[in-house]
Amino acid sequence: MLDPNRDPKGIMRGGLAVMSCAMVIVACGETLTQVSEDDVVELRLSADSAEVAIGREVQIRAYPLDARGALLVGQQVSWQSADALIATVDDAGAVTGVATGMTEVIAHIGTASDTTFVTVDLAPVITLSSDSVGFDVAAGGADPAPESVDITNTGGLTLAGLRVDSIVYGPGASDWVAADLDSPVAPSVLELTPVTSGITAAATYSASLWLSATSADGSPAGLIVTLEVAPGPPSSDAFQIVAGDNQTVVTGSVVTTAPTILLRDAFDNPVPGATITFSASGGGSVDPSLMVTDANGQASTSWTLSATGHTMGTSGTFQNTLTASATGLTPLQFVGHARYSFATHVSPIFPASCSGCHGNFVFSLSHATLVDVASNCGGAAFPRVSSAGGNAGANASILLLHLVPGATPPCGFQHPEPWTSGDPNLVTLEAWIRNGAPNN
């Protein structure tokens, strides 16, 4: 049997030295003495003990030595199993496991012999306490704490030679997890340490880690590691309006395009799940007033504009504002403009009961007759409401409508009621005219 304190490779090096010397003697024409099994004084096997799984094979090697301890090559060694029902051995020293148990394998050459004790059992099996591990981190945040996976042997023989073969990363990022085993023999612990500081894009990343062991079933064993990178804290610099700003609609109507905001973090990741508060100025309204950003970091609401509670501008519209706010961020402000329509707001000012006094001039309730006063007065040259509308000539048209009660204007036209400055009906007419006297 091999001396455990002696290197088998050293024996082989010594043996090769003997063979080299023999070759020199032959080259010089000297007589070569034939080596026989009688020159073998010791036989050593490569292992005192060995394990082999049922149905598998393990190789045992024999080293014949002469009196000087040199390796004698080319010698025929015979092999024998003490119990062939447990393990068999062939002429080359290959041992095959047959059934669970222990036996001896003996090698002979001349009078020398050596023995290896063989244990036969089921193969070792790599078993992991979990087949997946997940980590969560916010973009730009500190690395998550390490996680560990226990590795045990649920088979028969010793589970040895454990090692991490490879880590295969999915799309998006790599080298974000380190794997270390505390022992190459089970039971062992695999520690996974995430390294995520350079990953700022919010996404789910994955890696497949492969473990293997010598002659083990279930080898290699796979473990899926995932890294969930969430958006970081919302950033004021990335809180913005994306749709629905600067619209004009008839007062009391909902704007056509829903006011929409986008919320992102410092790394340009959309931030979902943030509460956005919407509030409207004056008589305007929003529904709903509270919204939560969606997966794209967006939130929107329905905004109804109103002339009530707002001041008329030079273009005859009433500016509304809508404020969108989120905790800790600078609020955003949408602008909208409410206007009056002919059918809804202007025409009803002149009741049909006045038609007997004023003929069919205004009381026909036709947009065409109202915007062209001159055509109803025989072409008389005085201010009229032009279909071109706008600010050009609007003040003169308003003066025409706002006559002093009891006065007799051209064609006998005067407003149906004795309006005074600031009268709601007059404000409506003025705003409508300044807005271009639209026929809607």
RASUL-V607981 format. One record per pair of residues at least 4 apart in sequence whose C-alpha atoms are under 8 Angstrom apart, sorted by sequence separation. I is the first residue (numbers start at 0). J is the second residue. If there is no record, write none. Layout:
i->(I	I)
j->(J	J)
This chain:
i->(1	5	6	7	8	9	10	11	12	13	14	15	16	17	18	19	20	21	22	23	24	25	34	35	51	52	64	65	82	83	88	89	107	108	136	137	168	169	182	183	211	233	234	240	248	263	264	279	280	292	293	305	306	311	312	324	325	339	340	341	342	343	344	345	349	350	353	354	357	358	359	361	364	365	366	367	368	371	372	373	374	384	388	389	390	392	393	394	395	396	397	398	402	407	408	414	418	421	422	423	424	425	426	427	428	429	430	431	432	24	25	51	64	65	82	88	89	107	136	152	168	182	233	248	263	264	279	292	293	306	311	312	324	325	339	340	341	342	354	357	363	364	373	388	407	408	420	421	431	1	24	25	51	64	65	80	88	106	107	136	152	168	181	182	212	248	263	264	278	279	292	311	312	324	339	368	373	402	407	418	419	431	24	50	63	64	80	87	88	105	106	136	180	181	211	212	247	248	262	263	278	291	310	311	323	324	361	368	373	385	406	418	49	62	63	79	80	86	87	105	106	135	180	181	210	211	246	261	262	277	290	309	310	322	323	354	360	361	373	384	62	63	79	86	87	105	134	180	181	210	211	246	262	290	309	322	323	353	360	373	384	404	21	78	86	87	104	105	179	180	209	210	277	278	290	306	309	322	323	372	373	382	63	78	85	86	103	104	178	179	209	210	243	277	306	321	322	351	372	402	78	85	86	103	104	178	179	209	243	276	277	288	305	306	320	321	349	350	371	372	383	384	401	402	404	46	77	78	84	85	103	104	178	208	209	243	276	277	287	320	321	349	370	371	382	383	384	400	401	404	45	76	78	83	84	85	102	103	132	177	178	207	208	242	243	244	275	276	286	287	305	320	321	370	371	382	399	400	403	404	44	45	61	85	101	102	163	176	177	207	208	242	243	274	275	285	286	304	319	320	349	360	369	370	371	44	45	85	86	88	101	102	163	176	177	207	208	242	243	274	275	285	286	318	319	370	383	44	45	85	101	163	176	177	206	207	241	242	274	275	285	318	319	382	401	43	44	100	101	162	175	176	205	206	240	241	242	273	274	284	285	318	319	346	401	42	43	99	100	129	175	176	205	206	240	241	272	273	283	284	302	317	318	42	43	82	99	100	128	129	174	175	205	240	241	271	272	283	284	316	317	42	43	81	82	98	99	127	128	161	162	204	205	239	240	271	272	283	316	317	41	42	80	81	97	98	99	127	128	161	203	204	238	239	270	271	272	282	283	316	40	41	80	81	96	127	128	160	161	203	204	238	239	270	271	275	277	279	282	315	316	39	40	41	80	81	96	126	127	159	160	161	203	204	237	238	270	271	272	281	282	283	401	39	40	41	79	80	125	126	159	202	203	237	238	269	270	271	282	341	39	40	78	79	125	126	158	159	172	201	202	237	269	270	271	281	282	38	39	78	79	124	125	126	157	158	201	202	237	269	281	282	38	78	124	125	157	200	201	234	237	269	281	77	78	123	124	125	199	201	233	234	236	76	77	123	124	198	200	233	234	237	262	379	60	61	76	77	86	123	124	233	234	261	304	306	397	39	60	76	122	123	172	232	233	251	304	305	306	397	59	75	86	121	122	123	125	152	171	230	231	232	263	304	376	58	59	74	85	121	122	123	124	151	152	170	230	231	261	262	376	58	59	120	121	123	150	151	169	170	231	261	262	397	57	58	120	150	151	169	261	283	393	396	34	56	57	119	149	150	168	169	231	233	260	261	7	36	56	57	149	150	168	169	230	232	259	260	281	35	56	149	150	167	168	230	231	259	260	280	393	55	56	148	149	166	167	230	259	279	280	393	54	55	147	148	166	167	258	259	279	280	0	1	53	54	147	148	166	257	258	279	0	1	51	52	53	54	147	165	166	257	258	278	279	389	390	0	1	51	52	53	146	147	164	165	257	258	277	278	388	389	390	0	1	51	53	61	63	145	146	163	164	165	257	277	278	388	389	390	0	1	53	145	146	163	164	276	277	388	389	0	145	163	164	254	276	277	388	389	144	145	162	163	253	254	275	276	384	387	388	144	161	162	253	254	275	276	386	387	143	161	162	253	254	275	385	386	142	160	161	252	253	274	385	386	17	142	160	161	251	252	273	274	384	17	142	159	160	250	251	252	141	142	158	159	250	251	357	14	15	141	158	249	250	251	357	13	14	140	248	249	250	13	14	139	158	10	11	14	139	10	11	134	136	139	10	138	139	138	44	138	353	138	260	42	137	42	42	49	51	53	200	349	370	47	48	49	50	51	52	53	199	201	47	48	49	50	51	52	53	200	39	42	43	44	46	47	48	49	50	51	52	53	39	40	41	42	43	44	48	50	52	40	41	42	44	51	36	37	39	366	36	37	258	314	314	348	313	345	344	345	125	251	345	125	250	245	246	247	248	249	250	339	244	245	246	247	248	249	250	125	132	134	136	138	238	243	244	245	246	247	248	249	341	123	124	125	126	130	131	132	133	134	135	136	137	138	140	240	244	245	247	249	339	340	122	123	124	125	130	131	132	133	134	135	136	137	138	139	239	338	339	122	123	124	125	129	130	131	132	133	134	135	136	137	138	235	238	240	338	122	124	126	131	133	135	137	234	235	125	233	341	338	341	342	343	340	341	342	340	341	340	52	51	50	0	0	315	316	315	314	315	315	315	316	311	314	315	313	314	138)
j->(5	9	10	11	12	13	14	15	16	17	18	19	20	21	22	23	24	25	26	27	28	29	38	39	55	56	68	69	86	87	92	93	111	112	140	141	172	173	186	187	215	237	238	244	252	267	268	283	284	296	297	309	310	315	316	328	329	343	344	345	346	347	348	349	353	354	357	358	361	362	363	365	368	369	370	371	372	375	376	377	378	388	392	393	394	396	397	398	399	400	401	402	406	411	412	418	422	425	426	427	428	429	430	431	432	433	434	435	436	29	30	56	69	70	87	93	94	112	141	157	173	187	238	253	268	269	284	297	298	311	316	317	329	330	344	345	346	347	359	362	368	369	378	393	412	413	425	426	436	7	30	31	57	70	71	86	94	112	113	142	158	174	187	188	218	254	269	270	284	285	298	317	318	330	345	374	379	408	413	424	425	437	31	57	70	71	87	94	95	112	113	143	187	188	218	219	254	255	269	270	285	298	317	318	330	331	368	375	380	392	413	425	57	70	71	87	88	94	95	113	114	143	188	189	218	219	254	269	270	285	298	317	318	330	331	362	368	369	381	392	71	72	88	95	96	114	143	189	190	219	220	255	271	299	318	331	332	362	369	382	393	413	31	88	96	97	114	115	189	190	219	220	287	288	300	316	319	332	333	382	383	392	74	89	96	97	114	115	189	190	220	221	254	288	317	332	333	362	383	413	90	97	98	115	116	190	191	221	255	288	289	300	317	318	332	333	361	362	383	384	395	396	413	414	416	59	90	91	97	98	116	117	191	221	222	256	289	290	300	333	334	362	383	384	395	396	397	413	414	417	59	90	92	97	98	99	116	117	146	191	192	221	222	256	257	258	289	290	300	301	319	334	335	384	385	396	413	414	417	418	59	60	76	100	116	117	178	191	192	222	223	257	258	289	290	300	301	319	334	335	364	375	384	385	386	60	61	101	102	104	117	118	179	192	193	223	224	258	259	290	291	301	302	334	335	386	399	61	62	102	118	180	193	194	223	224	258	259	291	292	302	335	336	399	418	61	62	118	119	180	193	194	223	224	258	259	260	291	292	302	303	336	337	364	419	61	62	118	119	148	194	195	224	225	259	260	291	292	302	303	321	336	337	62	63	102	119	120	148	149	194	195	225	260	261	291	292	303	304	336	337	63	64	102	103	119	120	148	149	182	183	225	226	260	261	292	293	304	337	338	63	64	102	103	119	120	121	149	150	183	225	226	260	261	292	293	294	304	305	338	63	64	103	104	119	150	151	183	184	226	227	261	262	293	294	298	300	302	305	338	339	63	64	65	104	105	120	150	151	183	184	185	227	228	261	262	294	295	296	305	306	307	425	64	65	66	104	105	150	151	184	227	228	262	263	294	295	296	307	366	65	66	104	105	151	152	184	185	198	227	228	263	295	296	297	307	308	65	66	105	106	151	152	153	184	185	228	229	264	296	308	309	66	106	152	153	185	228	229	262	265	297	309	106	107	152	153	154	228	230	262	263	265	106	107	153	154	228	230	263	264	267	292	409	91	92	107	108	117	154	155	264	265	292	335	337	428	71	92	108	154	155	204	264	265	283	336	337	338	429	92	108	119	154	155	156	158	185	204	263	264	265	296	337	409	92	93	108	119	155	156	157	158	185	186	204	264	265	295	296	410	93	94	155	156	158	185	186	204	205	266	296	297	432	93	94	156	186	187	205	297	319	429	432	71	93	94	156	186	187	205	206	268	270	297	298	45	74	94	95	187	188	206	207	268	270	297	298	319	74	95	188	189	206	207	269	270	298	299	319	432	95	96	188	189	206	207	270	299	319	320	433	95	96	188	189	207	208	299	300	320	321	42	43	95	96	189	190	208	299	300	321	43	44	94	95	96	97	190	208	209	300	301	321	322	432	433	44	45	95	96	97	190	191	208	209	301	302	321	322	432	433	434	45	46	96	98	106	108	190	191	208	209	210	302	322	323	433	434	435	46	47	99	191	192	209	210	322	323	434	435	47	192	210	211	301	323	324	435	436	192	193	210	211	301	302	323	324	432	435	436	193	210	211	302	303	324	325	435	436	193	211	212	303	304	325	435	436	193	211	212	303	304	325	436	437	69	194	212	213	303	304	325	326	436	70	195	212	213	303	304	305	195	196	212	213	304	305	411	69	70	196	213	304	305	306	412	69	70	196	304	305	306	70	71	196	215	68	69	72	197	69	70	193	195	198	70	198	199	199	106	200	415	201	323	106	201	107	108	115	117	119	266	415	436	114	115	116	117	118	119	120	266	268	115	116	117	118	119	120	121	268	108	111	112	113	115	116	117	118	119	120	121	122	109	110	111	112	113	114	118	120	122	111	112	113	115	122	108	109	111	438	109	110	333	389	390	424	390	427	427	428	211	337	431	212	337	333	334	335	336	337	338	427	333	334	335	336	337	338	339	215	222	224	226	228	328	333	334	335	336	337	338	339	431	214	215	216	217	221	222	223	224	225	226	227	228	229	231	331	335	336	338	340	430	431	214	215	216	217	222	223	224	225	226	227	228	229	230	231	331	430	431	215	216	217	218	222	223	224	225	226	227	228	229	230	231	328	331	333	431	216	218	220	225	227	229	231	328	329	220	328	436	434	437	438	439	437	438	439	438	439	439	156	156	156	113	114	429	430	430	430	431	432	433	434	430	433	434	433	434	266)
